[in-house]
Amino acid sequence: MKRRDFIKNIFCVGAGLALAPGLFGRELAEAAWQDGSGDLPGVTVRQTYLNFRSLSNRRVTDAIIVHHVGNTNADVSAETIHRWHLQNGWAGIGYHFVIRKDGTIEAGRPMNTVGAHCYGENSHTVGVNVVGNFEDYMPEGAQIASAKRLLAALCRYYGLNPDGSTIFGHRDFNATACPGQNLYDMLPDLIAGAARIYAHG
């Protein structure tokens, strides 16, 4: 193919995407996350390459919501939660990130798509799940350290100030115990830690 024809084809594809974003939006969002272009500076995210039934792009992001698993204190993976949520009839895992007991951050739902983690608030928020039951147990230190780094990185990525107006617990919006009393009590420390990391680049 001649260079001129190649450029012409690229232009046509770009115009088509601009005219029909709904047709290609989900595929583009998933591809952008999985080819590394959605990487977050300052954190390492284990990619999971999960398959979803259908997703839509999130157009606005102005808050991050912290969760726990709640029904078990086991060290469950993003893949396990994905299977649970598929069994619920959902598109797949509702959280965008999962933080394991050893502090490993795993990819859940593609970062720039609408989640399924907080009723009425999914269209504008990122969902972060710290695995465990924090009504009855305490989070691991490694989880808290990773959560601070992840929250700082997400705030930087989306242009948010890491404070109480942008980082919430699930119970701040819905009638739920999530993210568990023990983790909820730690939210001010999480936010302060994220703010320190954010401030120092």
C-alpha positions in Angstrom: 0.0 0.0 0.0 1.3 3.4 -0.9 2.0 5.9 1.9 -0.7 8.3 0.6 -3.3 5.5 0.6 -2.2 4.4 4.1 -2.7 7.9 5.5 -6.0 8.2 3.7 -7.2 4.9 5.2 -6.1 6.0 8.7 -8.0 9.3 8.3 -11.2 7.5 7.2 -11.0 5.1 10.2 -10.5 8.1 12.5 -13.4 9.9 11.0 -15.6 6.8 11.3 -14.7 6.5 15.0 -15.5 10.1 15.6 -18.9 9.7 13.9 -19.8 6.4 15.5 -18.2 6.3 19.0 -20.8 3.9 20.4 -19.9 1.3 17.8 -16.3 1.0 18.8 -16.1 2.5 22.3 -15.9 -0.7 24.3 -13.3 -2.3 22.1 -11.2 0.8 22.1 -11.4 1.2 25.9 -10.4 -2.4 26.5 -7.6 -2.2 23.9 -6.2 1.0 25.4 -6.1 -0.6 28.9 -4.5 -3.9 27.7 -1.9 -2.5 25.4 -0.4 -0.6 28.3 -1.5 2.9 27.3 -3.6 3.1 30.5 -0.6 2.4 32.8 -0.4 4.4 36.0 2.9 5.9 36.9 4.1 4.9 40.3 2.3 1.6 40.5 2.6 -1.9 39.0 -0.7 -3.5 38.0 -0.9 -7.2 37.3 -2.8 -7.6 34.0 -5.6 -10.2 34.1 -7.0 -9.9 30.5 -10.5 -10.7 31.6 -13.3 -11.1 29.1 -16.5 -9.0 29.6 -20.0 -9.4 28.2 -20.4 -5.7 27.4 -19.0 -2.4 28.7 -19.4 1.3 28.1 -17.0 4.1 28.4 -17.0 6.4 31.5 -17.1 10.0 30.2 -16.4 11.7 33.6 -14.3 10.6 36.5 -14.5 12.7 39.7 -14.2 10.2 42.5 -12.7 7.0 43.7 -14.7 4.5 45.9 -13.0 2.0 48.2 -14.5 -1.4 48.9 -13.8 -4.7 50.6 -14.9 -8.2 49.6 -16.9 -8.6 52.8 -18.2 -12.1 52.6 -14.8 -13.7 53.1 -11.4 -12.8 54.4 -9.7 -15.0 51.9 -7.0 -13.7 49.5 -9.3 -13.8 46.5 -8.1 -12.7 43.1 -9.6 -10.4 40.5 -10.3 -13.5 38.4 -12.3 -15.1 41.2 -14.4 -11.9 41.7 -14.9 -11.8 38.0 -16.4 -15.3 38.0 -18.7 -14.4 41.0 -19.9 -11.3 39.2 -20.5 -13.1 35.9 -22.6 -15.6 37.9 -24.6 -12.6 39.1 -25.5 -11.9 35.5 -23.2 -8.8 35.3 -20.8 -8.0 32.5 -17.9 -9.2 34.7 -16.0 -7.9 37.7 -17.5 -4.6 38.8 -14.3 -3.1 40.4 -11.5 -1.5 38.3 -8.7 -2.6 40.7 -8.2 -5.4 43.3 -5.6 -5.2 46.0 -4.5 -8.6 47.3 -3.2 -9.4 50.8 0.4 -9.2 49.7 -0.2 -5.7 48.2 -0.4 -6.9 44.6 -2.6 -4.6 42.5 -4.6 -6.5 39.9 -6.6 -5.2 36.9 -10.3 -5.7 37.1 -12.7 -3.9 34.8 -10.9 -1.7 32.2 -10.0 1.5 33.9 -11.9 4.0 31.7 -15.2 2.0 31.5 -18.3 2.3 33.7 -18.0 0.0 36.7 -20.6 -2.0 38.7 -19.5 -1.3 42.3 -21.6 1.4 43.8 -25.3 1.8 43.0 -26.2 5.2 41.5 -22.5 6.3 41.3 -20.9 4.0 38.7 -21.0 6.5 35.8 -18.4 8.8 37.3 -16.3 6.8 39.7 -13.4 4.3 39.9 -13.9 1.2 42.1 -11.0 -0.1 44.2 -11.5 -3.3 46.1 -9.1 -4.2 49.0 -9.7 -7.9 49.5 -10.8 -9.1 52.9 -13.6 -8.8 55.4 -12.8 -5.6 57.3 -15.8 -5.8 59.6 -14.0 -8.6 61.4 -10.3 -8.3 60.4 -7.7 -5.7 59.7 -6.2 -5.0 56.3 -2.6 -6.1 55.8 0.1 -3.3 55.9 1.1 -4.2 52.3 -2.5 -3.6 51.2 -2.6 -0.2 52.8 0.7 0.8 51.3 -0.5 -0.3 47.8 -3.8 1.5 48.3 -2.1 4.8 49.0 0.1 4.5 45.9 -2.9 3.5 43.7 -5.1 6.3 45.0 -2.3 8.8 44.4 -1.7 7.5 40.9 -5.4 7.5 40.0 -5.8 11.1 41.3 -2.8 12.2 39.2 -4.2 10.3 36.1 -7.7 11.9 36.4 -6.6 15.3 37.7 -8.2 14.9 41.1 -7.0 16.3 44.5 -6.6 13.3 46.8 -8.8 14.4 49.7 -12.2 13.7 51.3 -14.1 15.2 48.4 -12.7 12.7 45.9 -11.9 9.5 47.8 -14.8 7.7 49.6 -15.9 4.5 51.2 -18.8 2.6 49.6 -20.9 3.3 52.7 -20.7 7.0 52.0 -23.2 6.4 49.1 -25.1 3.3 49.8 -26.6 1.5 52.8 -23.8 -1.1 53.3 -21.1 -2.0 55.8 -18.6 -1.9 52.9 -15.6 -1.3 53.1 -15.9 -2.7 56.6 -15.5 -0.6 59.7 -11.8 -1.3 60.2 -10.9 -0.1 56.7 -13.4 2.7 56.8 -11.7 4.0 59.9 -8.4 4.0 58.1 -9.7 6.1 55.2 -8.3 9.4 56.6 -4.9 7.8 56.8 -5.2 6.4 53.3 -6.2 9.8 51.9 -3.3 11.5 53.8 -0.8 9.0 52.6 -2.1 9.3 49.0 -1.8 13.1 49.3 1.8 12.9 50.4 2.7 10.6 47.5 0.8 12.8 45.1 2.7 15.9 46.4 6.1 14.4 45.9 5.5 13.0 42.5 
